[in-house]
Amino acid sequence: MIVLQEFTKYFHRNSINEVLALDRISLELRQGDFVTVIGSNGAGKSTLLNGVAGTFFPDAGRLMLGDTDITRWPEHRRAGRIGRVFQDPMLGTCGALSIEQNMALASRRGKRRGLGMGVRSGSRDGFRAQLQKLALGLEHRLRDKVGLLSGGQRQALTMLMATMVRPEILLLDEHTAALDPGTARQILSLTRRIVEERSLTTLMVTHNMNQALELGNRLIMVHRGRVILDVRDEEKQRLTVDDLLARFYEVQGEAFSSDRMLLA
Ligand SMILES: Nc1ncnc2c1ncn2[C@@H]1O[C@H](COP(=O)(O)OP(=O)(O)OP(=O)(O)O)[C@@H](O)[C@H]1O
């Protein structure tokens, strides 16, 4: 279980450029919750994921992972417990290393010892078996440099690597947005399979409302650093893209009128 309590983040605090990116967010993710996160540009979605990953410490509030308060844990200390996939396929893997070296590093994520990139022959069979499940032929290319792979292949490998050490939470930040539609669909079905098979607690940011409705058991909408919609299970299944668009327009209208009031 992961719990955010009144989690708050400002950028450029006490300056003319101050932004309240997360405004006292309280959110409780149950074990196995697969939450899709939507919201307009600048709503605070990536900041939410960065806050959980530990890219920064919040200005106020707490973050609990199970029974542990990790609010002040630096990013590297959380790494063994959190998996992350970014929009850019280049970010999750090292292009200069081979597929098996990347996987060896991922399999040791969060462990203190043995950070070398040597690959034990025993591990190699396991890597091959995992790659086979991707059905991309990568199991025959263990020694190829990852830099030679396509964006989609690289993102599939990143998904695998982010979940090799079972993460207590998986963070997916628009991880299919840079891919062509066909490849994006493949990565999404891989995502669904990995998350469901292993019952991973997941936060997935997407701008694609169909994706947000199709995947996961729960959906949240973020607006101006706050969660303004939080639906799960049957209620989520009943939602349509039109419902979501209506909610978007409603809050944007509200934002617009409050801006006008401020400017008046
Ligand atoms: N490092 C930073 N320094 C200053 N301001 C930042 C920083 N990161 C984010 N912000 C601001 O915080 C707010 C939330 O940004 P965030 O990137 O979380 O939005 P988002 O919902 O992910 O948007 P998008 O869909 O456009 O990626 C925005 O106003 C943004 O400009």
The ligand as a Gaussian input file, in Angstrom:
#p B3LYP/6-31G(d) Opt

LIG

0 1
 N       11.422000      21.622000     -12.200000
 C       10.445000      22.525000     -12.242000
 N       10.700000      23.817000     -11.991000
 C        9.714000      24.741000     -12.017000
 N        8.420000      24.458000     -12.284000
 C        8.104000      23.185000     -12.546000
 C        9.103000      22.147000     -12.543000
 N        8.491000      20.979000     -12.839000
 C        7.182000      21.260000     -13.018000
 N        6.949000      22.573000     -12.842000
 C        5.645000      23.248000     -12.917000
 O        4.744000      22.527000     -12.091000
 C        3.458000      22.440000     -12.709000
 C        3.108000      20.964000     -12.891000
 O        3.945000      20.429000     -13.897000
 P        3.910000      18.904000     -14.346000
 O        5.064000      18.682000     -15.259000
 O        3.784000      18.047000     -13.173000
 O        2.534000      18.842000     -15.164000
 P        1.950000      17.661000     -16.028000
 O        0.556000      17.471000     -15.568000
 O        2.837000      16.488000     -16.011000
 O        1.917000      18.340000     -17.459000
 P        2.154000      17.747000     -18.930000
 O        0.934000      16.972000     -19.254000
 O        2.271000      18.988000     -19.754000
 O        3.400000      16.920000     -18.923000
 C        3.556000      23.196000     -14.004000
 O        3.105000      24.510000     -13.766000
 C        5.042000      23.201000     -14.320000
 O        5.411000      24.328000     -15.070000

